[in-house]
Amino acid sequence: MNLRPLILGLASTWLVGCQGFPENLQGPRDNPHPRVQLSPGTCFSEVPSFADDACLLHDWVALGLASQRGDRAWREGMLLTLEGDDAEQRLGRAVLLAWGDEAQWDEASELLKADLHAAPARLQPLLRYWLNEVEGRRSLSHKLVEEQQEREALAAENEALTEKLDALTAIERNINSRQQTE
């Protein structure tokens, strides 16, 4: 009996796993929100809005991830797209600025603080998380600057003490050389 085809079939089934079977054979899936059935391609619009639909969180998370992964040029282009005074545009800019450089973190924090209340209730925890994350990075950045300044001050103080010690050593040598000549 030729076992090779049987072994190859079992090995491929093992490697592919359940993804190789049609979805109706995989059994029921636990979906905590059965009414929210998303078909592929319906979410992740480039510019999220506050429209209270099934894509609200998906679109905002997608913007946050894209901003985190995007480069400076992409972020600047998106900032131009999100120009405006609406709360959703301001919060969109805040998400983009939160993943920019340190100079943009302050503006991101201010925008998030100012417009967080205007976001839908389902979106507020995510925005609050991003605000806390930006505040944490700002705090760490400030601590780093303070520690660097402290290190520089200690280095300057060390240098001054070294100069004084060298001067005292020179005075001591001078006194010792006078005592030897007497």
Buried (B, 14 or more C-beta within 10 A) or exposed (E): EEEEEEEEEEEEEEEEEEEEEEEEEEEEEEEEEEEEEEEEEEBBEEEBBBEEEBBBBBBBBBBBEBBEEBEEEEBEEBBEBBEEEEBBBBBBBBBBBBBBEEEBBEBBBEBBEEBBEBBBEEBBEBBEEBBEEBBEBBEEEEEEEEEEEEEEEEEEEEEEEEEEEEEEEEEEEEEEEEEEEE
